[in-house]
Amino acid sequence: MADIQEDEPLDPKVEAIRKKMVRLLMVSGGIMMLGLMTVLIAIVYKLNEDSAVPVAATGEIVMPAGTTIMQSSVGEDRMLFVVQDASGQRQVLTYDYSGRQIAAYTIREE
């Protein structure tokens, strides 16, 4: 078997430099890990974020002849129209982006 030799103790100045280098290695490694974690968290956040921008849709909404659109509004996934028909009756109509009517409310005065 080979004889195991013990290393001689380092000079105190060299030992101090070695400790500083180990500390520098730990600090720089910690900063690198923190940066990597930040990038990974940002990527996961972007992948799980719901897109608030609606997808452009094309279609057709058919209203009776003589209908006048008085106001319109567009939301996240809905369109709202305030219309007046030929007889003067006002309604609030709600559609989704596929053009399907979701709700219709008649506006009447008392």
C-alpha positions as CSV (number, residue, x, y, z in Angstrom):
1,M,0.0,0.0,0.0
2,A,1.1,3.5,-0.7
3,D,2.0,5.7,2.2
4,I,-0.5,8.5,2.8
5,Q,1.2,11.8,3.3
6,E,-0.4,14.7,5.0
7,D,-0.2,18.1,3.4
8,E,1.8,20.8,5.1
9,P,-0.2,23.6,6.5
10,L,-0.4,26.7,4.3
11,D,1.2,30.0,5.0
12,P,-1.3,32.3,6.8
13,K,-1.3,34.8,3.9
14,V,-2.0,32.1,1.4
15,E,-4.7,30.6,3.7
16,A,-6.4,34.0,3.9
17,I,-6.4,34.4,0.1
18,R,-7.8,30.9,-0.3
19,K,-10.7,31.7,2.1
20,K,-11.4,34.9,0.1
21,M,-11.5,33.0,-3.1
22,V,-13.9,30.4,-1.7
23,R,-16.2,33.2,-0.4
24,L,-16.0,34.9,-3.9
25,L,-16.9,31.6,-5.5
26,M,-19.9,31.1,-3.2
27,V,-21.2,34.7,-3.8
28,S,-20.8,34.5,-7.6
29,G,-22.4,31.1,-7.7
30,G,-25.4,32.4,-5.6
31,I,-25.8,35.3,-7.9
32,M,-25.8,33.0,-11.0
33,M,-28.4,30.7,-9.4
34,L,-30.6,33.7,-8.5
35,G,-30.4,35.0,-12.1
36,L,-31.2,31.6,-13.5
37,M,-34.2,31.2,-11.2
38,T,-35.5,34.7,-12.2
39,V,-35.3,33.8,-15.9
40,L,-37.1,30.5,-15.4
41,I,-39.8,32.2,-13.3
42,A,-40.3,34.8,-16.1
43,I,-40.6,32.0,-18.7
44,V,-43.2,30.1,-16.7
45,Y,-45.1,33.3,-16.1
46,K,-45.2,34.2,-19.8
47,L,-46.3,30.6,-20.7
48,N,-49.2,30.7,-18.2
49,E,-50.3,34.2,-18.8
50,D,-53.7,34.5,-20.4
51,S,-53.7,36.6,-23.5
52,A,-56.0,39.6,-23.0
53,V,-56.0,40.4,-26.7
54,P,-58.9,38.8,-28.4
55,V,-58.4,36.8,-31.6
56,A,-59.6,38.7,-34.7
57,A,-62.9,37.2,-35.8
58,T,-64.8,37.7,-39.0
59,G,-68.4,37.0,-39.4
60,E,-71.8,38.5,-40.0
61,I,-74.5,39.7,-37.7
62,V,-77.9,40.0,-39.4
63,M,-80.4,42.6,-38.1
64,P,-83.9,43.2,-39.4
65,A,-84.3,45.9,-42.2
66,G,-84.8,49.4,-40.8
67,T,-82.7,48.7,-37.7
68,T,-80.5,51.6,-36.6
69,I,-77.4,50.9,-34.5
70,M,-77.3,53.7,-31.9
71,Q,-74.3,52.5,-29.9
72,S,-71.9,49.6,-29.9
73,S,-69.3,48.3,-27.5
74,V,-66.7,45.5,-27.7
75,G,-65.5,43.5,-24.7
76,E,-63.1,40.6,-24.2
77,D,-65.3,38.1,-26.0
78,R,-68.6,39.9,-26.5
79,M,-70.1,42.6,-28.6
80,L,-73.0,44.8,-27.4
81,F,-75.3,46.9,-29.6
82,V,-78.0,49.3,-28.7
83,V,-80.4,49.4,-31.6
84,Q,-83.6,51.0,-32.6
85,D,-85.9,49.1,-35.0
86,A,-88.2,50.5,-37.7
87,S,-91.1,50.9,-35.2
88,G,-88.9,53.0,-32.8
89,Q,-88.5,50.2,-30.2
90,R,-85.0,50.1,-28.6
91,Q,-83.1,47.0,-27.7
92,V,-79.8,46.0,-26.2
93,L,-78.3,43.0,-28.1
94,T,-75.3,41.0,-27.0
95,Y,-73.3,38.7,-29.3
96,D,-70.2,36.6,-29.0
97,Y,-67.4,36.7,-31.5
98,S,-68.9,33.8,-33.5
99,G,-71.9,35.9,-34.2
100,R,-74.3,34.0,-32.0
101,Q,-76.8,36.1,-30.1
102,I,-76.4,35.7,-26.4
103,A,-79.0,38.1,-25.0
104,A,-81.6,40.6,-26.1
105,Y,-83.2,43.2,-23.8
106,T,-86.0,45.5,-24.8
107,I,-85.8,49.0,-23.5
108,R,-89.1,50.6,-22.6
109,E,-90.1,53.7,-20.9
110,E,-92.7,53.9,-18.1
